Amino acid sequence: MTHPVQGGTPLRRIWLCADDYGISPSVSRGIRELVQQGRLNATSVMVVAPGFGPAEAAALHALNGDTWRVAIGLHLTLTAPFRPLTAGYAPTRDGTFLPLGETLLRGLMRLLRPEALKAEVTAQLKAFVAAFGRPPDFVDGHQHVHLFPQVRDAVLNAVREIALDAWVRQCGSAVPLHKRLHDRKAILLDALSSTFRKKAKALGVATNPAFAGTYDFAGPREPDYAARFPAFLDNLPGGSLVMCHPGFVDAELERLDPLTTMREREYAFFASDQFLRVLSTSGVALANKNSA
């Protein structure tokens, strides 16, 4: 395939993935608008979200009608306040998955139930297939839960059985460690991703070469996303993934997730000419179906 060039240098093609499709009507609408504008080329779907249903699936699927626009993945969800699809899933609290921290701790201590994980991951994959008529293009995890000990084994084995052509998100950074010692979340994701990549390779499951997009959503002040985004593209090899969370705020989002107004700031940036200038200056373009 011939890649566009800028100044004689081939552009790096990346995946810009909007997480949380289906979490609320306004978030889903914002994601679809950016896909239509050519500002996103991937999104991952929360099939367990109360707001996700046939209409939301059909509206997203329709964007790949005459022309391919977007890779559609499964956003595996195993943390509160969401509820499992499988009746026998355990442990739960008041009918919902456990909180993020407790889920990670139980995974590290190997206290999660492998059979329950396998059944729930399989159920979410099959729910995606039922909604879209095909397996996902890729699989990732809400709050990166797919990287957790025990969970990762269930995910990789289920992908191998149900969606062998899908790739799975790993969250290892391309930025040298000494340049991001302040980012504890990214360091934790690096550590989890190192084992995840080895397990994926052993099973023949593809992963993205590098990952970017994390930042502190809950700091004392909302970060300037437009100023932060260019650094996500530094050292990022072609085929890598940048995670994002654009959308609009509605009552359903406020009920389910603490990340609210920052979604609108991300949306505004991606819809702007500034975003296009950042891509051009960085020598980056969005990947398409044939450049994965």
Residue, then its C-alpha position, 0 to 999 in steps of 0.5 A: m500500500t502507498h502511504p501519503v508523504q509529507g516532505g518526503t517522509p511517509l506519514r505515520r498511520i495511527w488509530l484514534c479510538a473513542d472509548d465508551y460508545g453506548i454509555s449514553p445517547s449523547v456520548s454515542r452521538g458525539i462519537r458518530e459525528l466525529v467519525q462522519q467528519g473523518r476525525l476518528n477512525a475507531t470506537s469501542v462499544m460497551v454492550v453492557a451499558p443500559g443505553f446501548g441497544p439495536a438503534e445505537a448499533a445500527a447507527l454506528h454500523a451504518l457509518n461503514g455503509d458505502t465507504w469504510r470509516v471506522a473500526i468497531g471494537l468491544h469495550l469489555t466492561l467488568t467494573a461498577p456501576f455496570r451489571p454483568l450479562t451473565a446471571g451467575y457472575a460473581p463476585t458482585r455488589d448489589g448486582t453490579f461488578l466490583p469497583l475498579g480498585e477491588t477488581l484489580l486487587r482481587g486479580l493480583m491476588r488471584l481471587l477472581r473466579p476464572e469460570a465466571l470471567k470466561a462466561e462473562v467475557t464470552a457473553q459480551l463478545k457474543a452480544f457484540v456479534a449479535a448487535f453487529g452481525r460479526p465479531p469485533d475488529f478489536v477488543d479493549g477494556h473499560q478502565h483497562v480491565h482487560l489487562f488485569p491478572q486473571v481477566r487477561d487470560a479469559v479475554l485472550n482465550a475468548v478472542r482466540e475462540i470467537a474473534l481470531d482476526a481481532w487485535v487486542r489493545q495493549c497499553g505500553s507506551a512508546v515514550p521512554l520511562h524516564k520522561r514520564l516518571h510522574d505518570r503513575k497510571a501509565i507506569l502501571l499500564d506498562a507493567l500490566s501490558s508487558t505480561f499481556r503482550k507476552k501472553a497474547k503473542a504466545l496465543g497468536v493474538a495480535t496487539n497494537p505496537a504502542f499506546a497513548g492517551t492517558y491523562d489525569f481526568a480528576g486533577p484539581r483543574e481540568p487539563d487543557y486537552a488541546a495543549r496535551f494532545p500533541a505529546f501523545l503523538d511523540n515517538l508513536p510508531g505507525g499502527s499505534l493507538v491513541m485513546c480518547h473519550p469525546g462526547f456530550v454530557d447528558a443525565e445518563l452519562e452523569r449517572l454512570d461515569p465521573l468523566t463528563t465535561m472533559r468529553e466535551r472539551e475533547y470533542a471540541f478539539f477533535a472537531s477543530d482545525q487545530f486538530l488537523r494542524v497537529l496531525s499534519t505538523s506531527g507527520v501523522a494520519l489516521a489509519n484506514k481498513n487496509s493500513a492496520 
